[in-house]
Amino acid sequence: MNTEKRYIKPAKATNAFNNFVQKLTKLGVSVLGSRVLMVRGRKTGEIREVPVNLLPFDGGRYLVAPRGETQWVRNLRVAGEGQLRVGKRVEGFKYRELADEEKPVLLRAYLKRWKFEVGVFFDGVDAKAPEEKLLEIAPGYPVFELLPA
């Protein structure tokens, strides 16, 4: 069994796109649900910012990490809380990280909404994939349910 954590490092073009989305979001223009995630760095203690897609689903709100064990995922786990920003509106949150068996329905909803943007990180798996396939890939995709701070 491979115990190495899945992580896909962003390419330079992706960084440029993310910077653009982050600037728009900070100005108050949410791009298809984008938010700027602000979380304290686990090593430096400094606030780190990254654009994320906020997924509303079945009355809850979720963050999915399509690249796997990213820096923001690791920082969030250590910090235990974060903030989401759109324009001048900043909202603090706590979270609950979902177990793998809870993820398929959320991965499907995430892919339905953002496959055009993140599909490349799912190795051919899309929203029409069988439940078993989504459960199989679930360990590689951290998912967080946002809770009030």
Backbone bond lengths (Angstrom), bond angles and torsions (degrees), N, CA, C in turn:
res aa  C-N    CA-C-N  psi(-1)  N-CA   C-N-CA  omega(-1)  CA-C   N-CA-C  phi
1 M - - - 1.457 - - 1.525 109.26 -
2 N 1.326 117.46 134.14 1.458 122.91 179.71 1.526 109.14 -84.38
3 T 1.341 116.66 116.71 1.464 120.40 -178.69 1.520 111.87 -98.08
4 E 1.329 117.32 -0.48 1.458 120.59 178.53 1.523 109.80 -67.58
5 K 1.330 115.79 135.22 1.461 120.77 -179.07 1.523 110.34 -75.78
6 R 1.318 116.54 140.16 1.457 122.63 -179.69 1.527 109.67 -77.74
7 Y 1.338 115.61 129.08 1.462 121.14 176.25 1.520 109.02 -150.76
8 I 1.330 116.63 128.26 1.463 122.02 176.50 1.519 107.22 -113.40
9 K 1.318 115.49 113.35 1.455 121.57 -179.59 1.528 109.79 -71.32
10 P 1.352 117.33 137.46 1.465 119.28 -179.91 1.534 112.11 -68.07
11 A 1.317 115.56 142.45 1.465 121.52 173.94 1.527 109.15 -78.84
12 K 1.321 117.27 166.21 1.469 120.95 -179.71 1.527 111.83 -58.78
13 A 1.324 117.18 -39.90 1.467 120.68 179.57 1.532 110.12 -64.13
14 T 1.315 116.27 -37.93 1.461 120.58 178.05 1.515 110.29 -65.42
15 N 1.320 117.03 -41.50 1.460 120.54 177.99 1.524 110.91 -60.12
16 A 1.338 116.89 -40.56 1.465 120.79 179.19 1.533 110.14 -64.23
17 F 1.337 116.80 -44.48 1.466 121.36 177.67 1.526 110.75 -61.59
18 N 1.345 116.68 -46.06 1.464 120.88 179.72 1.522 111.44 -61.44
19 N 1.323 117.40 -40.30 1.467 120.88 178.04 1.528 110.82 -62.34
20 F 1.330 116.39 -40.32 1.463 121.48 178.74 1.530 110.63 -64.10
21 V 1.327 116.53 -48.19 1.472 121.26 179.34 1.533 109.78 -62.46
22 Q 1.321 117.04 -40.92 1.462 120.82 -179.69 1.529 110.90 -62.86
23 K 1.322 117.50 -42.12 1.467 120.94 178.94 1.528 111.03 -64.27
24 L 1.333 116.65 -45.34 1.465 120.17 177.81 1.523 111.23 -60.18
25 T 1.328 116.19 -44.70 1.459 120.94 -178.09 1.527 110.78 -63.97
26 K 1.324 117.28 -39.93 1.465 120.80 177.83 1.532 111.08 -64.92
27 L 1.331 115.79 -28.11 1.464 120.16 177.02 1.533 112.08 -80.28
28 G 1.318 116.57 -7.04 1.455 120.70 178.32 1.508 114.50 103.36
29 V 1.330 117.76 6.21 1.465 122.11 178.66 1.525 108.34 -100.93
30 S 1.319 116.68 102.42 1.459 121.52 178.96 1.522 108.18 -81.05
31 V 1.316 116.55 120.44 1.463 122.25 -179.66 1.531 107.85 -90.49
32 L 1.342 116.31 100.48 1.469 122.93 179.80 1.526 112.67 52.59
33 G 1.321 116.64 40.50 1.466 120.31 177.70 1.513 114.36 95.34
34 S 1.327 117.07 9.49 1.469 119.22 -178.16 1.523 111.96 -64.20
35 R 1.302 114.81 149.20 1.456 124.04 173.27 1.524 106.54 -138.75
36 V 1.324 116.24 159.67 1.459 120.30 169.69 1.520 105.85 -99.17
37 L 1.321 115.55 117.95 1.452 121.40 176.42 1.518 108.15 -83.98
38 M 1.322 115.38 127.39 1.460 121.06 176.18 1.523 106.97 -116.47
39 V 1.324 115.67 123.04 1.463 120.75 -177.90 1.525 108.74 -144.36
40 R 1.321 116.35 144.66 1.461 121.43 -179.33 1.531 109.84 -70.95
41 G 1.327 116.30 131.37 1.459 121.80 178.82 1.519 111.03 -65.87
42 R 1.316 116.48 136.60 1.459 121.27 -175.38 1.521 113.09 -71.41
43 K 1.331 118.01 -21.87 1.472 121.32 179.99 1.520 111.90 -103.19
44 T 1.330 117.11 -43.36 1.467 120.98 -174.36 1.525 113.24 -91.15
45 G 1.331 116.39 -25.82 1.456 119.72 -174.57 1.517 112.65 79.64
46 E 1.334 117.26 -2.44 1.459 121.82 179.42 1.523 109.97 -82.84
47 I 1.331 115.76 150.91 1.465 120.39 177.83 1.530 108.82 -71.89
48 R 1.315 115.28 127.99 1.469 123.06 177.05 1.517 108.26 -108.10
49 E 1.314 116.51 145.65 1.466 121.33 -178.81 1.525 110.24 -126.79
50 V 1.325 114.91 140.66 1.461 121.47 178.09 1.533 108.34 -153.53
51 P 1.337 117.42 141.13 1.468 118.16 175.60 1.530 110.31 -74.35
52 V 1.320 115.87 140.18 1.458 122.08 178.10 1.527 108.75 -136.00
53 N 1.321 115.83 161.47 1.461 121.94 174.45 1.517 108.44 -99.54
54 L 1.319 116.81 117.61 1.459 121.48 178.26 1.523 108.26 -86.12
55 L 1.322 116.04 120.68 1.460 121.94 -177.44 1.527 110.76 -100.72
56 P 1.345 117.65 107.67 1.465 118.91 171.29 1.527 107.39 -80.27
57 F 1.328 116.67 132.93 1.462 119.31 -179.27 1.517 110.02 -154.44
58 D 1.315 116.21 123.31 1.458 123.10 172.35 1.528 112.47 50.69
59 G 1.334 115.78 43.38 1.459 120.97 177.62 1.518 115.14 85.25
60 G 1.323 117.08 -6.81 1.467 121.02 178.61 1.516 110.57 -111.76
61 R 1.326 115.46 175.17 1.469 120.97 176.70 1.520 107.98 -132.12
62 Y 1.334 115.46 138.55 1.458 120.70 -169.83 1.531 111.65 -136.89
63 L 1.322 114.32 150.69 1.459 121.88 168.68 1.522 106.94 -115.27
64 V 1.326 115.74 130.64 1.458 122.92 177.73 1.522 106.90 -115.87
65 A 1.321 116.75 137.98 1.462 121.77 178.71 1.530 109.26 -103.77
66 P 1.345 117.98 91.49 1.467 120.07 -176.03 1.527 113.46 -66.27
67 R 1.328 117.76 -20.93 1.469 121.14 178.49 1.523 112.78 -91.20
68 G 1.320 116.85 -0.19 1.466 119.91 177.67 1.517 113.06 92.54
69 E 1.328 115.63 -136.24 1.470 122.96 -173.64 1.525 110.64 -80.32
70 T 1.319 115.40 68.78 1.463 121.68 -177.33 1.524 110.96 -75.30
71 Q 1.341 115.09 173.63 1.464 119.91 176.57 1.525 110.60 -61.56
72 W 1.346 117.33 -41.36 1.461 118.18 -178.55 1.514 111.63 -65.28
73 V 1.324 117.59 -34.32 1.466 121.34 177.42 1.526 109.63 -64.34
74 R 1.323 116.28 -48.82 1.469 120.27 -179.11 1.530 111.16 -63.58
75 N 1.326 116.44 -41.07 1.468 119.70 178.94 1.525 111.18 -64.99
76 L 1.332 116.85 -43.20 1.461 120.77 -179.20 1.524 110.90 -62.00
77 R 1.310 116.72 -42.38 1.466 119.97 179.32 1.527 111.63 -60.09
78 V 1.317 117.21 -39.55 1.468 120.81 179.99 1.524 110.92 -75.03
79 A 1.341 116.63 -43.19 1.464 120.63 -177.03 1.533 112.31 -69.81
80 G 1.333 116.93 -35.06 1.459 120.72 -178.92 1.519 114.51 79.27
81 E 1.328 116.42 -4.02 1.464 121.35 -179.69 1.514 108.99 -161.33
82 G 1.326 114.83 165.30 1.458 120.20 178.27 1.514 109.74 -156.66
83 Q 1.317 114.42 -172.87 1.458 121.14 176.43 1.521 107.98 -136.99
84 L 1.335 114.93 147.90 1.457 121.60 174.46 1.519 107.62 -116.90
85 R 1.328 114.73 139.10 1.460 119.88 -177.00 1.519 111.15 -128.18
86 V 1.332 114.97 138.33 1.461 124.09 165.80 1.515 104.88 -135.44
87 G 1.320 117.53 118.39 1.457 120.47 -176.76 1.517 109.65 59.40
88 K 1.330 116.13 -129.40 1.465 120.56 -179.85 1.523 111.84 -91.12
89 R 1.329 116.63 -6.76 1.468 120.71 -178.61 1.535 110.15 -81.92
90 V 1.312 116.03 119.68 1.464 122.34 179.48 1.523 107.88 -121.92
91 E 1.318 115.17 131.96 1.462 121.51 -177.59 1.526 109.23 -126.76
92 G 1.318 116.27 122.92 1.461 120.66 176.21 1.517 110.86 -80.57
93 F 1.325 116.89 153.84 1.458 120.41 177.61 1.526 111.13 -151.62
94 K 1.299 114.44 155.97 1.464 124.55 165.14 1.529 104.08 -104.65
95 Y 1.300 117.82 -179.45 1.460 118.69 -179.82 1.520 111.37 -151.93
96 R 1.314 112.74 166.82 1.458 122.43 169.77 1.524 105.70 -129.03
97 E 1.327 117.24 124.13 1.464 119.36 177.81 1.520 108.26 -83.59
98 L 1.319 115.45 132.46 1.456 120.63 -175.77 1.526 111.95 -79.13
99 A 1.323 114.29 145.81 1.463 121.51 172.49 1.529 108.12 -73.79
100 D 1.319 116.46 155.08 1.464 120.88 -176.96 1.526 112.94 -54.24
101 E 1.325 117.88 -38.90 1.469 119.89 -177.38 1.529 112.64 -69.50
102 E 1.327 118.01 -14.89 1.468 121.90 177.50 1.532 112.07 -88.37
103 K 1.301 118.21 -14.09 1.462 122.16 -168.98 1.532 116.73 -78.73
104 P 1.339 121.18 -33.62 1.467 118.80 -172.39 1.520 115.69 -50.72
105 V 1.310 119.11 -45.57 1.465 121.25 -178.33 1.535 110.43 -63.36
106 L 1.316 117.26 -35.78 1.464 120.72 179.51 1.520 112.06 -76.62
107 L 1.330 117.12 -37.76 1.464 119.62 175.71 1.528 109.98 -62.30
108 R 1.330 116.49 -40.04 1.471 120.61 178.25 1.534 110.10 -62.37
109 A 1.333 117.27 -47.08 1.470 120.97 179.98 1.530 110.78 -63.73
110 Y 1.314 116.96 -39.39 1.467 121.82 179.23 1.538 110.15 -63.36
111 L 1.317 116.14 -45.15 1.467 120.33 179.19 1.530 111.95 -67.07
112 K 1.318 117.66 -35.79 1.467 119.97 177.03 1.522 110.16 -60.18
113 R 1.308 116.19 -40.09 1.465 120.77 -175.09 1.530 113.48 -83.24
114 W 1.336 117.76 -38.53 1.470 119.76 -170.92 1.529 115.08 -126.98
115 K 1.329 118.98 21.42 1.465 119.83 -178.44 1.530 111.81 -55.31
116 F 1.329 117.64 -38.00 1.462 121.48 -179.41 1.527 111.47 -58.26
117 E 1.334 116.81 -29.29 1.462 122.26 -176.68 1.527 112.26 -95.71
118 V 1.337 117.38 -39.86 1.462 120.85 -170.79 1.524 113.89 -115.77
119 G 1.318 117.69 -1.94 1.463 121.01 -176.33 1.517 114.24 -53.89
120 V 1.316 117.01 -33.54 1.459 121.70 -179.61 1.531 112.04 -60.61
121 F 1.317 117.84 -24.39 1.465 121.62 -178.88 1.527 112.64 -87.36
122 F 1.334 116.59 1.25 1.462 120.67 -177.36 1.532 112.84 -111.01
123 D 1.319 117.88 12.79 1.469 123.01 172.92 1.524 113.86 46.96
124 G 1.329 116.49 48.17 1.452 120.61 175.81 1.515 114.84 86.49
125 V 1.316 118.31 -7.73 1.465 121.52 177.36 1.527 107.44 -80.29
126 D 1.338 116.00 133.44 1.462 118.96 178.63 1.520 110.26 -131.25
127 A 1.314 116.36 -174.48 1.465 122.01 -175.39 1.526 112.94 -63.93
128 K 1.332 117.57 -17.67 1.464 121.12 -179.54 1.529 112.54 -90.95
129 A 1.326 117.14 0.85 1.466 121.41 -178.47 1.528 110.57 -62.97
130 P 1.333 116.25 148.01 1.467 118.80 176.81 1.536 110.62 -63.98
131 E 1.303 115.90 153.95 1.465 122.67 178.99 1.531 111.31 -51.69
132 E 1.329 116.35 -40.63 1.471 120.75 -178.10 1.531 111.26 -61.31
133 K 1.328 117.38 -39.11 1.469 120.87 179.67 1.522 110.40 -67.96
134 L 1.325 117.11 -42.66 1.460 120.36 178.78 1.530 110.73 -63.78
135 L 1.323 116.98 -36.81 1.464 121.12 176.92 1.536 110.48 -67.84
136 E 1.320 116.12 -36.77 1.466 121.17 178.94 1.533 111.93 -63.37
137 I 1.336 117.54 -39.84 1.471 120.39 -177.82 1.530 112.79 -87.55
138 A 1.335 117.53 -12.71 1.468 122.36 -174.13 1.535 114.86 -49.90
139 P 1.340 120.21 -39.99 1.467 118.74 -178.27 1.534 114.15 -59.91
140 G 1.309 118.25 -21.30 1.460 121.81 -178.60 1.520 114.95 -87.95
141 Y 1.342 116.95 -0.84 1.454 121.47 -174.38 1.541 111.07 -129.75
142 P 1.321 118.21 92.21 1.470 119.58 177.18 1.528 110.91 -59.12
143 V 1.328 116.71 138.90 1.452 123.27 178.65 1.533 107.71 -133.36
144 F 1.337 115.31 133.14 1.461 121.66 -177.76 1.522 109.95 -123.77
145 E 1.336 115.72 129.15 1.456 121.03 171.27 1.513 107.40 -89.15
146 L 1.335 116.58 127.96 1.460 120.63 -179.17 1.523 109.95 -83.04
147 L 1.323 114.71 136.52 1.453 123.02 179.26 1.515 109.35 -124.07
148 P 1.322 117.78 155.93 1.473 119.29 178.81 1.527 111.18 -59.48
149 A 1.327 115.36 144.67 1.475 120.61 -179.04 1.516 110.86 -71.73
